Amino acid sequence: FYVRVNSPVDTIFGDSLVYCAGWHGFGASLAGLDTTINDFNFTVHDPCSIIYNWTSYLVPLYVYSDHGSPVPDDTTYWIPGATVNAFVTSPDTAGGIDGERWVCTGYTGTGDAPSGTGSALSFEIYDTSSITWNWDRQLRLTIESWPEYYDHPWPDVGDHWYPAGDSVYGCVVSPVFDDPDTMYCVGYFGTGSAPAVSHQVEFGFYLDEPSIITWRWYPRDTVALLLVESDYGSPRPYDLTAWLIGETVDATVDSSVMVGPMRVDCIGWRGTGSVTPATGDSNHVTFDIFVDSYLLWLWSEVFSFEVRNPTGYGDPEPDVGIYMHPAGAWVYGEMLDHPYWTGTDTMYCVGYNGWGNLPASDPHTDFGFNITMNSGLEWLWSDEAYWLTVYSDYGDPWPHGTTWWIPGAMVPNAHVDSAVVVSPGIRAHCVGWIGTGSAPPSGTTNVMPNFSMLSNSTITWLWEMQYSFHVSNEGPAPMGFDTPVPAPGTYWHDIGDTVVAYITDNPAPPPYDSMCCIGMTGSGSAPLWSPQDSIWFILDAPSSCYWHWMHEDSVARLDVYSEYGWPSPWGTTYWPLGSTVNATVDAYVEVDSVSRYFCEGFTISGAVDSTDTVIFISFIIDEDTELWWHWVGQFYLTLFYEGLPTVIPDLIGEGWYAERDTAFFECETPIFDSGIYYGFLKWHIEPDTLVMDIDFGDTLIFHDWIIMNQPSSATASYTPAVYASIFKDPLSNDEGWISVDGIIYDSTATWTSWWGSGSYHDIEVPETDSTASGERYSFHHWSDGLPIAHRVGPIETDTSFTAYYDGQVMVVVGKHPSHPWGFIYADGDTFWDEATHIFWWTPGPPHEIGVSTPDSCGSEDCDSMRYFFREWSDGGDTVHWTDSITAPSYFIAYYDQKIKVYLEKSPPHPYGYFLFEGDTVRDVSEYNFWADSGETPYIGVSEFDIADHEPGTDTVWSFTNWSDFGAIIHEIGPVVEPETVTAYYNVDTVVLAFELSADFWNVDTVRVGWTRTMVDTELITLSNLGNVPIDVGFYMDDPGPWTSGFLQGIDRFVLRIHLNDDAVSAPTFSVINDYVKAVLEWATSGTGGRFGPCGENILPPPYTTPHQTDYVWMQWLSPTACSTGDGYGYHVLTVKVIGKYHMP
């Protein structure tokens, strides 16, 4: 049921309106209904009544809003107590421009209306009320990305609204990887309040109108990067930006900024890459960018410099005024045109008063300084002055040059640097001055006492040069290990000083007592390297010393001992393990002119030397080592002569000799002097305490010896000579030698010379003189009847001696090939174990000769070669007479040489066989045979040796290789010496195993009298899976209802098996060789073999097909008829396949 009442309505009197103010009623159907509304629905299910309430009083509601279509709007009237639901549309874009909108920020209420935020409110109204809607203007900022969306720009791509006038900020991260490119943001295009274009990856501006930011992206190969840095100001562009290659960069920065009270000016830039020019002095640079570039804006603090010259004299430079300079700039100036003539007087500039960086008072007429604060000066003048001129080759003297001083003025402590480094490691050291005029006349320091200027004066500073010596030391600061002297640092010494440096304790004292000094490295006058822990040197160049240390576990100690000389290294040194030590010492140390000590070598314990001489050793040191240099005393032997008028003879042997050494010496003889010959007579030995034949040799011979136990001398005495000659008879015997006084004169039959009158001489000839042609002479006697070697003298007159000889010829009897076994026989004499024998026979009758045969070493241990006589070179029998011997001859017995070749198997085993030159020897583990010299025989062995007769498991020896790495059957030699050749085997337990790829052949249905042959798809492969070669055999184990045979017949079939290496084509079966019997028969190999050419000696792995496998082809010939019905139907026939060892 629906009820409704109109409101308001006119009263019946027509002069006022009444308003429905709700209703009330009775009846259960009205329960729960809203009694404040004028119309409603309900269901009538029982009697009820409705009474409307009316009123004539309303309250106004005033609504104010510039935007948003408010509800209610303007002025409305409400029944007191009514609920007002008021709202506006927010944001409101109606009537505005694109990109502009209004957002309600809340409302302000009066009367019953509250105040608050939001765009809606609800309240009950009882009295006059108002609502004022409050609005803010917003503008749109649109973010776009071109050509695609990259990274995550902030704010993100899209529209964003901000209060008008707000500061907005945004950025992107660049670069980003977008496979396959890396994309770089080159800035943005802007509209509205945004900059029209920017290369920055961020923006910030005040939003005064709708704006658009479009981020621009390009791949790496199209952009160049620019990095801009600046300590001050606001550079544009700044930080890292990306630019399209070829774009123009217009870079600027503030010209100056204030940092607190300090002013900082841009003084230019430095750039790399495309920045052109690379340097500049302004705050603006424009260039086209093509490569990655860098731009640095340069800044400097600025200070003022003021010049004053109240008198106006002279010509100041810079002129009077105030000048601005960057911090640290060099400010220089001087007073020109002085002394200054005013036209009436001469004025002298006597310096200036300064402030800031300049001294308060200074006598100089020039200045120069780096400005770091506001500074200035005022020039000073006087009409009276004396000059002071200062000379100095080095340093920065004060005062310098020529200065002018008011008479009586005091010069306070003129000075100069105490030392000036003129180049690295070299300095000038001030040693004083010389003065004239009012200056003190001299001094030895670099500072002068005060003096008054009473006249023109000079000062000359004096200098001496010094070199530096720098000491460094490894280890903890500041001293390093130990306390070296001098301590680490730089020291200055006069040129030519002796510098000493050393380590105090080596190894270092606790707590670093595990550290050892391994020497130093240096420069200049110092050793470039030394293993010692102390050095000294004369300083003639800038020098340094760097002490080095290592842990004791990493070094070896070297102790060097030497009684004399200056060894290097010396004393105790420490060396890194594995270092090469080059040790040396003086060759000798002199005591006086005839005595000295000589180094005769060394001994070493520890490391082993690699190269050495007497005074040098080089070795790798890898353990603690001791080295002793050994010295021996040496004495000088002086040689003199006497008895010669004018000629000085050659005296040989004078010099130094080790104590107890034997010195050999001699003199020249004969000597032709003043028209006659002089000859040696004897030696006189000093000191005269020496004993002949104990301390020295025979003094009557011109060459002698002496034991050098002290400095000694020998004087050769000469006398007028007589003529002496020695001959051999016959004179044709000029092949041998003649010895005179121990000197051999070879290949001569005569000797002549001059002997000193009264002298003694030793003469000798050989027992035998042999010629190259196989002839010789045998000594018979001397003409004076004395032994073959004897002394003659004293010789007083001309003398001659003759040695008489008999002639003989050489006969050689030998064996070929040469061997020292057996004997050679000649004229009843037997010469055992000689390969060749030489006989000297007097020319004349024949001789009986012979040799032994066969020849061997005579012992089993060495019986590896044998020689069998074949023939003589002269054709004679084994023992025979020669022809008459009239000239040198040779007789050669020719032998055939047989050489033993020893074959063996390892490990030894008496199975299988050996092959040699076509022969086979079985069941031995070793064998030897005799081969002709130079022969190249073939040898071989069985590949698999099997022992199958022992109880238990069987053993197989498998050939692996020969000791000479030849094939299993191969050629050796040529045999020129005994040889042992070993065949090596692996030993294993025999495994006899083979496999068939199928254990059946389905012949299928056949008719009587048919022939059925396997095809290649039915082929059966037989493989050896064991470790020995095998043979296989076949027999018919179960023929079924028939019998097997050679030919088909009634109830008789034929089964043929053929083994070969052809897996494709069926063979031609042999009627005779391929049929299977009822008894076992073994396959034989080769053409016409039983069961084809294969089936015998099938080799085991690692052999592969075709050696390890055979193919089993089968052919079945069915019976010609069956005598009973049992013969027809399906039958299984069984063929047994049997394997056995293939024995070698």
HUZIPE-V921566 format. One record per pair of residues at least 24 apart in sequence whose C-alpha atoms are under 6 Angstrom apart, sorted by the first residue. I is the first residue (numbers start at 1). J is the second residue. If there is no record, write none. Layout:
I;J / I;J
This chain:
1;41 / 1;42 / 1;43 / 2;40 / 2;41 / 3;39 / 3;40 / 4;38 / 4;39 / 5;38 / 18;55 / 18;56 / 19;54 / 19;55 / 19;56 / 20;53 / 20;54 / 21;53 / 21;54 / 22;52 / 22;53 / 23;51 / 23;52 / 23;53 / 24;50 / 24;51 / 25;49 / 25;50 / 25;51 / 59;127 / 59;128 / 60;128 / 61;129 / 61;130 / 62;130 / 63;130 / 63;131 / 64;132 / 65;133 / 68;92 / 80;125 / 80;126 / 81;124 / 81;125 / 81;126 / 82;124 / 82;125 / 83;123 / 83;124 / 84;122 / 84;123 / 84;124 / 85;122 / 86;120 / 86;121 / 87;119 / 87;120 / 88;119 / 99;139 / 99;140 / 99;210 / 100;138 / 100;139 / 101;138 / 102;136 / 102;137 / 102;138 / 103;135 / 103;136 / 104;134 / 104;135 / 105;134 / 105;135 / 106;134 / 107;132 / 107;133 / 107;134 / 108;132 / 138;162 / 138;163 / 138;164 / 139;164 / 139;210 / 140;210 / 141;211 / 141;212 / 142;212 / 143;213 / 144;214 / 145;214 / 145;215 / 146;216 / 164;207 / 164;208 / 165;206 / 165;207 / 165;208 / 166;206 / 166;207 / 167;205 / 167;206 / 168;204 / 168;205 / 169;203 / 169;204 / 170;202 / 170;203 / 171;201 / 171;202 / 172;201 / 181;219 / 182;219 / 182;220 / 183;218 / 183;219 / 183;220 / 184;217 / 184;218 / 185;216 / 185;217 / 186;216 / 186;217 / 186;242 / 186;243 / 187;215 / 187;216 / 188;214 / 188;215 / 188;216 / 189;213 / 189;214 / 199;241 / 200;241 / 224;291 / 224;292 / 225;292 / 226;292 / 226;293 / 226;294 / 227;294 / 228;295 / 228;296 / 229;296 / 230;297 / 245;289 / 245;290 / 246;288 / 246;289 / 246;290 / 247;288 / 247;289 / 248;287 / 248;288 / 249;286 / 249;287 / 249;288 / 250;286 / 251;284 / 251;285 / 252;283 / 252;284 / 253;283 / 255;283 / 263;301 / 264;300 / 264;301 / 265;299 / 265;300 / 266;298 / 266;299 / 267;298 / 267;299 / 268;298 / 269;296 / 269;297 / 269;298 / 270;295 / 270;296 / 271;295 / 300;326 / 300;327 / 301;326 / 301;327 / 302;326 / 302;327 / 303;373 / 303;374 / 304;374 / 305;375 / 305;376 / 306;376 / 307;376 / 307;377 / 308;378 / 309;378 / 309;379 / 314;338 / 314;340 / 327;371 / 327;372 / 328;370 / 328;371 / 328;372 / 329;370 / 329;371 / 330;369 / 330;370 / 331;368 / 331;369 / 332;367 / 332;368 / 333;366 / 333;367 / 334;365 / 334;366 / 335;365 / 347;382 / 347;383 / 348;381 / 348;382 / 348;383 / 349;380 / 349;381 / 350;380 / 350;381 / 350;404 / 350;405 / 351;380 / 352;378 / 352;379 / 352;380 / 353;377 / 353;378 / 364;403 / 386;455 / 386;456 / 387;456 / 388;456 / 388;457 / 388;458 / 389;458 / 390;458 / 390;459 / 390;460 / 391;460 / 392;461 / 395;420 / 407;453 / 407;454 / 408;452 / 408;453 / 408;454 / 409;452 / 409;453 / 410;451 / 410;452 / 411;450 / 411;451 / 411;452 / 412;450 / 413;448 / 413;449 / 413;450 / 414;447 / 414;448 / 415;446 / 415;447 / 416;446 / 418;446 / 425;467 / 425;468 / 425;542 / 426;466 / 426;467 / 427;465 / 427;466 / 428;463 / 428;464 / 428;465 / 429;463 / 429;464 / 429;465 / 430;462 / 430;463 / 431;462 / 431;463 / 432;462 / 433;460 / 433;461 / 433;462 / 434;459 / 434;460 / 435;459 / 466;493 / 466;494 / 466;495 / 467;492 / 467;493 / 467;542 / 468;492 / 468;542 / 469;543 / 469;544 / 470;544 / 471;544 / 471;545 / 471;546 / 472;546 / 473;546 / 473;547 / 474;548 / 482;508 / 495;539 / 495;540 / 496;538 / 496;539 / 496;540 / 497;538 / 497;539 / 498;537 / 498;538 / 499;536 / 499;537 / 500;535 / 500;536 / 501;534 / 501;535 / 502;533 / 502;534 / 503;533 / 514;551 / 514;552 / 515;550 / 515;551 / 515;552 / 516;549 / 516;550 / 516;552 / 517;548 / 517;549 / 518;548 / 518;549 / 518;574 / 518;575 / 519;547 / 519;548 / 520;546 / 520;547 / 520;548 / 521;545 / 521;546 / 532;573 / 556;623 / 556;624 / 557;624 / 558;624 / 558;625 / 558;626 / 559;626 / 560;626 / 560;627 / 560;628 / 561;628 / 562;629 / 577;622 / 578;620 / 578;621 / 578;622 / 579;620 / 579;621 / 580;619 / 580;620 / 581;618 / 581;619 / 582;617 / 582;618 / 583;616 / 583;617 / 584;615 / 584;616 / 585;615 / 594;635 / 594;636 / 595;634 / 595;635 / 596;633 / 596;634 / 597;632 / 597;633 / 597;634 / 598;631 / 598;632 / 599;630 / 599;631 / 600;630 / 600;631 / 601;630 / 602;628 / 602;629 / 602;630 / 603;627 / 603;628 / 633;658 / 633;659 / 634;658 / 634;659 / 635;710 / 635;711 / 636;711 / 637;712 / 637;713 / 638;713 / 639;713 / 639;714 / 639;715 / 640;715 / 641;715 / 641;716 / 641;717 / 642;717 / 643;717 / 643;718 / 659;708 / 659;709 / 660;707 / 660;708 / 660;709 / 661;707 / 661;708 / 662;706 / 662;707 / 663;705 / 663;706 / 664;704 / 664;705 / 665;703 / 665;704 / 666;702 / 666;703 / 667;702 / 670;754 / 677;721 / 678;719 / 678;720 / 678;721 / 679;718 / 679;719 / 679;721 / 679;755 / 679;756 / 680;718 / 680;756 / 681;717 / 681;718 / 681;756 / 681;759 / 682;717 / 683;715 / 683;716 / 684;714 / 684;715 / 685;713 / 685;714 / 686;712 / 686;713 / 719;756 / 720;756 / 720;757 / 721;754 / 721;755 / 721;756 / 721;757 / 722;754 / 722;755 / 722;797 / 722;798 / 723;754 / 723;798 / 724;752 / 724;753 / 724;754 / 724;798 / 724;799 / 724;800 / 725;751 / 725;752 / 725;800 / 726;750 / 726;751 / 726;800 / 726;801 / 726;802 / 727;802 / 728;802 / 728;803 / 728;804 / 729;804 / 735;771 / 736;769 / 738;765 / 739;763 / 739;764 / 757;795 / 757;796 / 758;794 / 758;795 / 758;796 / 759;794 / 759;795 / 760;792 / 760;793 / 760;794 / 761;791 / 761;792 / 762;790 / 762;791 / 763;789 / 763;790 / 764;788 / 764;789 / 774;809 / 774;810 / 774;888 / 775;808 / 775;809 / 775;810 / 776;807 / 776;808 / 777;805 / 777;806 / 777;807 / 777;808 / 778;805 / 778;806 / 779;805 / 780;804 / 780;805 / 808;840 / 808;841 / 808;842 / 809;840 / 809;841 / 809;887 / 809;888 / 810;839 / 810;840 / 810;888 / 811;838 / 811;839 / 811;888 / 811;889 / 811;890 / 812;837 / 812;838 / 812;890 / 813;837 / 813;890 / 813;891 / 813;892 / 814;892 / 815;892 / 815;893 / 816;894 / 816;895 / 821;855 / 821;856 / 821;857 / 822;852 / 822;855 / 823;851 / 823;852 / 824;851 / 825;849 / 825;850 / 825;851 / 843;885 / 843;886 / 844;884 / 844;885 / 844;886 / 845;884 / 846;882 / 846;883 / 846;884 / 846;885 / 847;881 / 847;882 / 848;880 / 848;881 / 849;879 / 849;880 / 850;878 / 850;879 / 864;900 / 864;978 / 865;898 / 865;899 / 865;900 / 866;897 / 866;898 / 867;895 / 867;896 / 867;897 / 868;895 / 868;896 / 869;895 / 870;894 / 870;895 / 897;933 / 898;930 / 898;931 / 898;932 / 899;930 / 899;931 / 899;978 / 900;929 / 900;930 / 900;978 / 901;928 / 901;929 / 901;978 / 901;979 / 902;927 / 902;928 / 902;980 / 903;927 / 903;928 / 903;980 / 903;981 / 904;982 / 905;982 / 905;983 / 906;984 / 911;945 / 912;942 / 912;945 / 912;1144 / 913;941 / 913;942 / 914;940 / 914;941 / 915;939 / 915;940 / 915;941 / 933;975 / 933;976 / 934;974 / 934;975 / 934;976 / 935;974 / 935;975 / 936;972 / 936;973 / 936;974 / 937;971 / 937;972 / 938;970 / 938;971 / 939;969 / 939;970 / 940;968 / 940;969 / 942;1144 / 954;989 / 954;990 / 955;988 / 955;989 / 955;990 / 956;987 / 956;988 / 956;989 / 956;990 / 957;985 / 957;986 / 957;987 / 958;985 / 958;986 / 959;985 / 960;984 / 960;985 / 991;1026 / 991;1027 / 992;1026 / 993;1025 / 993;1026 / 994;1023 / 994;1024 / 994;1025 / 995;1022 / 995;1023 / 996;1021 / 996;1022 / 997;1021 / 1008;1118 / 1008;1119 / 1008;1120 / 1008;1121 / 1009;1118 / 1009;1119 / 1009;1120 / 1010;1117 / 1010;1118 / 1011;1116 / 1011;1117 / 1012;1115 / 1012;1116 / 1013;1115 / 1014;1114 / 1016;1064 / 1020;1111 / 1020;1112 / 1021;1111 / 1022;1109 / 1022;1110 / 1023;1108 / 1023;1109 / 1024;1100 / 1024;1108 / 1026;1100 / 1027;1100 / 1028;1100 / 1029;1097 / 1029;1098 / 1029;1099 / 1029;1100 / 1029;1142 / 1030;1097 / 1030;1098 / 1030;1140 / 1030;1141 / 1030;1142 / 1031;1095 / 1031;1096 / 1031;1097 / 1031;1139 / 1031;1140 / 1031;1142 / 1032;1082 / 1032;1083 / 1032;1095 / 1032;1138 / 1032;1139 / 1033;1081 / 1033;1082 / 1033;1083 / 1033;1137 / 1033;1138 / 1034;1080 / 1034;1081 / 1034;1136 / 1034;1137 / 1035;1076 / 1035;1077 / 1035;1078 / 1035;1079 / 1035;1080 / 1035;1135 / 1035;1136 / 1036;1077 / 1036;1078 / 1036;1135 / 1037;1134 / 1037;1135 / 1037;1136 / 1038;1133 / 1038;1134 / 1039;1133 / 1040;1133 / 1041;1127 / 1048;1119 / 1049;1119 / 1049;1120 / 1050;1119 / 1050;1120 / 1050;1121 / 1050;1122 / 1051;1119 / 1051;1122 / 1052;1119 / 1053;1117 / 1053;1118 / 1053;1119 / 1054;1116 / 1054;1117 / 1055;1115 / 1055;1116 / 1056;1114 / 1056;1115 / 1057;1091 / 1057;1113 / 1057;1114 / 1058;1091 / 1058;1092 / 1058;1113 / 1059;1091 / 1059;1092 / 1059;1094 / 1059;1111 / 1059;1112 / 1060;1093 / 1060;1094 / 1060;1110 / 1060;1111 / 1061;1110 / 1061;1111 / 1097;1142
